[in-house]
Structures are given as structure tokens and as C-alpha cells.
């Protein structure tokens, strides 16, 4: 952030009085600009034993597979966000949502929340952010082509929990990749 959204003057980073974190502060109007994590909401949408995946038509991770998910908007609940994102990315309708995974991704200031859900019907197709949408059996999941670690982790948990048909709410954190693993 370089400029204040209140008055347009430059901002500086400092710890405001009474705070303990570095913030962007406008030295002209004294507005403190708080930045909070983004919430990503999505669904593990199933039809029988199959899971719905979308191949991304946008960056990041263009061409990779993901669960239908995206950023929560102001004025909606997390469940509404998951339903909306599933409709936008896969043109799919879901029902019987149940919160399933909450995965903190602190190194990019995000929280990913996935719901288990059932597809209402097989009337789905690629939305504007997807190249294609398909149902996959567990054995056919393109594990090496998944877009995000949160998606892979959610699917790992889902298939493991499906063995016992007990789906606890899971809360985890994903650390940043080690530099050596990136290259």
C-alpha cells in the first residue's frame, strides 16, 4: 500500500499507539489501514462416489485441477460463498452442505474453508474461470496436477474419512513450501 484510501496522501508502515503490529498509517489524516486475511470458500461436491473438480482457466495455477472455490464476498455467509463459487466455477448446484476443513495459510494471509456437499443433479459445466469440469473417482484424481495444497489436503482427508463414513471438522495449517521444494 502506498497511498491512503481516505485522503490520497502517502502512507508509512509503523506500529500505531496502542497496537502491537506493523500497520500502514496515513501521516496526514491518521487513518490506520488494517489488512486482514482473505477467506476462500468451496465445496467437495460429490455424486455417488465421485468428486467434482474444475480445471482452472485463470492464474494462479492455470490448467491445474481444483475443487470449486474462491474468495468470500462482503455481505455473504461462508456457506453462501461456497455455494456461489461452486455455481460460478462449475455451473453446479449443491445441497446438504456440512463444514469440513478449515485450513490456515498464514504465509499468504488466507483461510480456506471447504464444505462437503452433494450435487443436486448432473447439470454442470465449465464456468468462466474453468476450462473443464469433471467427476473423478478417487483412483482417477490427478494428484500431481492439483492447483493448491489445501485442495490436495482436503481430498486426502475426504477419501480417508469416507472409509469410516465419519467426517470430523478438520482444522489445520499449511506452512510455506521450503525454498528447495519450490525449485
C-alpha positions as CSV (number, residue, x, y, z in Angstrom):
1,X,0.0,0.0,0.0
2,X,1.4,3.4,-1.0
3,X,-1.5,5.8,-0.6
4,X,-4.3,6.4,1.9
5,X,-7.7,5.4,0.6
6,X,-9.3,8.1,2.8
7,X,-7.3,11.2,1.7
8,X,-4.9,10.1,-1.0
9,X,-1.7,11.0,0.8
10,X,1.3,8.6,1.2
11,X,1.2,6.1,4.0
12,X,4.0,4.7,6.1
13,X,4.4,1.5,8.0
14,X,4.6,1.8,11.7
15,X,3.2,0.4,14.9
16,X,0.3,2.7,15.9
17,X,0.0,3.7,19.5
18,X,-1.9,1.0,21.5
19,X,-1.2,-1.6,18.8
20,X,1.4,-4.3,18.6
21,X,1.6,-4.9,14.8
22,X,3.1,-3.0,11.9
23,X,0.3,-1.2,10.0
24,X,0.0,1.2,7.1
25,X,-0.8,4.6,8.7
26,X,-1.6,7.8,6.9
27,X,0.6,10.6,8.5
28,X,-1.8,13.2,7.1
29,X,-5.2,12.0,8.3
30,X,-4.0,9.4,10.8
31,X,-6.2,6.6,9.3
32,X,-4.9,3.2,10.2
33,X,-5.3,0.7,7.4
34,X,-5.9,-2.7,8.8
35,X,-5.3,-5.6,6.5
36,X,-6.9,-8.9,7.3
37,X,-6.7,-12.4,5.8
38,X,-8.9,-13.4,2.8
39,X,-11.3,-16.3,3.2
40,X,-11.5,-18.8,0.4
41,X,-14.7,-20.9,0.4
42,X,-15.5,-24.0,-1.6
43,X,-17.1,-27.4,-1.8
44,X,-16.1,-31.1,-2.0
45,X,-19.2,-31.7,-4.2
46,X,-20.0,-35.4,-4.7
47,X,-22.2,-37.5,-6.9
48,X,-22.2,-41.0,-5.5
49,X,-18.5,-42.0,-5.1
50,X,-17.2,-39.3,-7.4
51,X,-15.9,-35.8,-6.6
52,X,-16.3,-32.7,-8.8
53,X,-13.1,-31.0,-9.9
54,X,-12.5,-27.9,-12.1
55,X,-9.6,-27.3,-14.4
56,X,-8.6,-23.6,-13.8
57,X,-8.9,-21.2,-16.7
58,X,-7.2,-18.4,-14.8
59,X,-4.0,-17.7,-12.9
60,X,-2.7,-18.7,-10.4
61,X,-2.2,-22.3,-11.5
62,X,-3.8,-22.0,-14.9
63,X,-4.6,-25.5,-16.2
64,X,-4.4,-27.3,-12.9
65,X,-7.3,-29.0,-11.1
66,X,-9.1,-27.7,-8.1
67,X,-12.2,-28.0,-6.0
68,X,-14.7,-25.3,-6.9
69,X,-13.8,-22.4,-4.6
70,X,-13.0,-18.8,-4.4
71,X,-12.9,-15.6,-2.3
72,X,-15.7,-14.8,0.0
73,X,-17.5,-11.6,-0.8
74,X,-18.7,-8.9,1.7
75,X,-22.3,-9.4,2.7
76,X,-22.5,-13.2,2.4
77,X,-22.0,-16.1,4.8
78,X,-19.2,-18.6,4.3
79,X,-21.8,-21.2,3.2
80,X,-23.3,-18.8,0.7
81,X,-19.8,-18.1,-0.7
82,X,-19.1,-21.9,-1.1
83,X,-22.5,-22.3,-2.9
84,X,-21.9,-19.3,-5.1
85,X,-18.3,-20.3,-6.0
86,X,-19.5,-23.8,-7.0
87,X,-22.1,-22.3,-9.2
88,X,-19.7,-19.8,-10.8
89,X,-16.9,-22.2,-11.4
90,X,-18.8,-25.4,-12.2
91,X,-22.3,-24.2,-13.0
92,X,-23.3,-26.7,-10.4
93,X,-26.0,-26.7,-7.7
94,X,-25.2,-28.3,-4.3
95,X,-27.2,-29.2,-1.2
96,X,-26.7,-30.6,2.2
97,X,-23.6,-28.6,3.0
98,X,-21.6,-29.6,6.0
99,X,-18.4,-27.7,7.0
100,X,-15.4,-30.0,6.6
101,X,-12.0,-28.4,6.5
102,X,-10.6,-25.1,7.8
103,X,-7.1,-24.7,6.6
104,X,-5.0,-21.7,7.7
105,X,-2.5,-20.5,5.1
106,X,-0.8,-17.7,7.1
107,X,2.2,-17.1,4.7
108,X,-0.3,-15.8,2.1
109,X,-2.8,-14.4,4.7
110,X,-5.7,-16.7,3.7
111,X,-8.0,-19.2,5.4
112,X,-9.5,-21.9,3.1
113,X,-12.8,-23.4,4.2
114,X,-14.3,-26.4,2.4
115,X,-17.8,-27.9,2.8
116,X,-18.9,-31.4,2.0
117,X,-21.8,-31.2,-0.3
118,X,-24.0,-33.2,-2.7
119,X,-24.6,-32.3,-6.3
120,X,-28.3,-31.7,-6.9
121,X,-28.0,-33.1,-10.4
122,X,-25.5,-33.8,-13.2
123,X,-26.3,-30.5,-15.0
124,X,-22.9,-28.9,-14.6
125,X,-20.4,-27.3,-17.0
126,X,-17.3,-25.1,-17.0
127,X,-17.9,-21.6,-15.8
128,X,-15.8,-18.6,-17.0
129,X,-13.0,-19.4,-14.6
130,X,-12.8,-23.1,-15.6
131,X,-11.5,-24.9,-18.7
132,X,-13.4,-28.1,-17.9
133,X,-15.3,-29.7,-15.1
134,X,-15.4,-33.4,-14.4
135,X,-16.4,-36.0,-11.8
136,X,-13.5,-38.2,-10.6
137,X,-13.3,-41.5,-8.7
138,X,-10.7,-41.5,-6.0
139,X,-8.3,-43.6,-8.2
140,X,-8.6,-41.1,-11.0
141,X,-7.8,-37.9,-9.1
142,X,-5.0,-36.1,-10.9
143,X,-3.0,-35.7,-7.7
144,X,0.2,-34.3,-9.4
145,X,-2.0,-31.7,-11.2
146,X,-3.9,-30.2,-8.3
147,X,-3.6,-26.5,-8.1
148,X,-3.3,-25.9,-4.4
149,X,-2.1,-27.9,-1.3
150,X,-5.3,-27.0,0.6
151,X,-7.2,-28.9,-2.1
152,X,-4.9,-31.9,-2.0
153,X,-5.1,-32.0,1.8
154,X,-8.9,-31.7,1.8
155,X,-9.2,-34.5,-0.7
156,X,-6.8,-36.7,1.2
157,X,-8.9,-36.2,4.4
158,X,-12.1,-36.8,2.5
159,X,-11.1,-40.1,1.0
160,X,-9.6,-41.3,4.3
161,X,-12.8,-40.3,6.2
162,X,-15.0,-41.9,3.6
163,X,-13.6,-45.3,4.6
164,X,-15.4,-45.0,8.0
165,X,-18.1,-42.5,6.9
166,X,-17.1,-40.3,9.8
167,X,-16.3,-36.7,8.7
168,X,-15.0,-34.6,11.6
169,X,-14.4,-30.9,11.1
170,X,-10.7,-30.6,10.5
171,X,-8.7,-27.6,11.3
172,X,-5.1,-27.4,10.1
173,X,-2.4,-25.1,9.0
174,X,-0.2,-25.3,5.9
175,X,3.3,-23.9,6.2
176,X,5.1,-22.3,3.4
177,X,7.0,-24.6,1.0
178,X,10.7,-24.9,1.7
179,X,12.7,-22.9,-0.8
180,X,14.4,-26.1,-2.0
181,X,11.0,-27.7,-2.8
182,X,10.0,-24.8,-4.9
183,X,12.8,-25.1,-7.5
